[in-house]
């Protein structure tokens, strides 16, 4: 069973468009170097529900073959470099290890 690590990326001081550009153009090349990474999905936010500035820049999912592969990546120099890059941008993150996904049917 695959293992996903879900990450919420909070806003930094940059305008949202610039933070999104940083994420896609500057950060993605670092993240793609993680050992064992088989899928990387980024969800960029727009405005919040009232049309205002959002609290987060978005979420992402890093997918690995299994928990062991995810742990190897998490403890790797590549992950450390990506975390440092994020910290230097002024953004904060929350990570969650997704052990099970339930697809809910819409009747």
C-alpha positions as CSV (number, residue, x, y, z in Angstrom):
1,X,0.0,0.0,0.0
2,X,1.3,3.4,-0.9
3,X,2.0,6.1,1.7
4,X,1.2,9.7,1.3
5,X,2.6,12.6,3.3
6,X,0.1,15.5,3.2
7,X,1.5,19.0,3.8
8,X,-0.3,22.3,4.4
9,X,1.8,25.3,3.4
10,X,0.9,28.4,5.2
11,X,1.2,31.9,3.8
12,X,4.4,33.9,4.1
13,X,4.8,37.7,3.6
14,X,4.8,37.4,-0.2
15,X,1.7,38.1,-2.4
16,X,-0.1,34.8,-3.0
17,X,0.9,34.8,-6.7
18,X,4.5,35.1,-5.8
19,X,4.4,32.4,-3.2
20,X,2.7,30.1,-5.7
21,X,5.5,30.9,-8.3
22,X,8.1,30.2,-5.6
23,X,6.5,26.9,-4.9
24,X,6.1,25.7,-8.5
25,X,9.4,27.1,-9.9
26,X,11.8,27.1,-7.0
27,X,10.7,24.5,-4.6
28,X,9.4,21.7,-6.9
29,X,12.9,20.9,-8.3
30,X,14.1,20.3,-4.7
31,X,11.1,18.2,-3.8
32,X,11.4,16.1,-6.9
33,X,14.9,14.9,-5.8
34,X,13.5,13.0,-2.8
35,X,14.4,9.4,-2.9
36,X,11.5,7.0,-3.6
37,X,9.0,9.8,-4.6
38,X,6.5,8.3,-7.0
39,X,3.9,11.1,-7.2
40,X,3.8,14.8,-6.2
41,X,0.6,16.8,-6.3
42,X,0.2,20.5,-5.4
43,X,-3.1,22.2,-4.7
44,X,-2.9,26.0,-5.0
45,X,-5.5,28.1,-3.2
46,X,-7.3,31.2,-4.5
47,X,-9.1,33.6,-2.3
48,X,-10.9,32.4,0.9
49,X,-14.6,31.9,1.1
50,X,-15.3,35.6,1.6
51,X,-13.0,36.6,-1.3
52,X,-10.2,37.7,1.0
53,X,-6.6,36.7,1.3
54,X,-6.2,32.9,2.2
55,X,-4.5,31.7,5.4
56,X,-2.7,28.9,3.4
57,X,-0.9,28.9,0.1
58,X,-2.1,25.4,-0.6
59,X,-1.6,21.7,0.1
60,X,0.6,19.0,-1.4
61,X,0.8,15.3,-1.3
62,X,4.0,13.4,-1.7
63,X,3.4,9.7,-2.4
64,X,5.8,6.8,-1.8
65,X,5.6,3.0,-2.4
66,X,5.2,2.3,1.3
67,X,5.9,3.6,4.8
68,X,9.5,2.5,4.7
69,X,10.2,4.4,1.5
70,X,8.5,7.5,3.0
71,X,10.7,7.3,6.1
72,X,13.8,7.0,4.0
73,X,12.8,10.1,2.1
74,X,11.8,12.0,5.3
75,X,15.2,11.3,6.8
76,X,17.1,12.1,3.7
77,X,19.3,15.1,3.0
78,X,16.9,16.0,0.1
79,X,14.0,16.4,2.6
80,X,16.2,18.4,4.9
81,X,17.1,20.7,2.0
82,X,13.4,21.1,1.0
83,X,12.5,21.9,4.6
84,X,15.3,24.5,4.9
85,X,14.2,26.1,1.6
86,X,10.6,26.4,2.9
87,X,11.8,27.9,6.2
88,X,13.9,30.4,4.4
89,X,10.8,31.5,2.5
90,X,9.1,32.5,5.7
91,X,6.4,29.9,5.3
92,X,5.4,27.3,7.9
93,X,4.0,23.8,7.3
94,X,2.1,21.1,9.0
95,X,2.7,17.5,7.8
96,X,0.5,14.5,8.2
97,X,1.2,10.9,7.3
98,X,-1.8,9.6,5.4
99,X,-2.1,5.9,6.1
100,X,-5.5,5.3,4.5
101,X,-7.7,7.2,2.0
102,X,-11.4,6.6,1.8
103,X,-13.2,7.5,-1.4
104,X,-16.8,8.4,-0.4
105,X,-19.4,7.5,-3.1
106,X,-21.9,10.2,-3.9
107,X,-25.3,8.6,-4.2
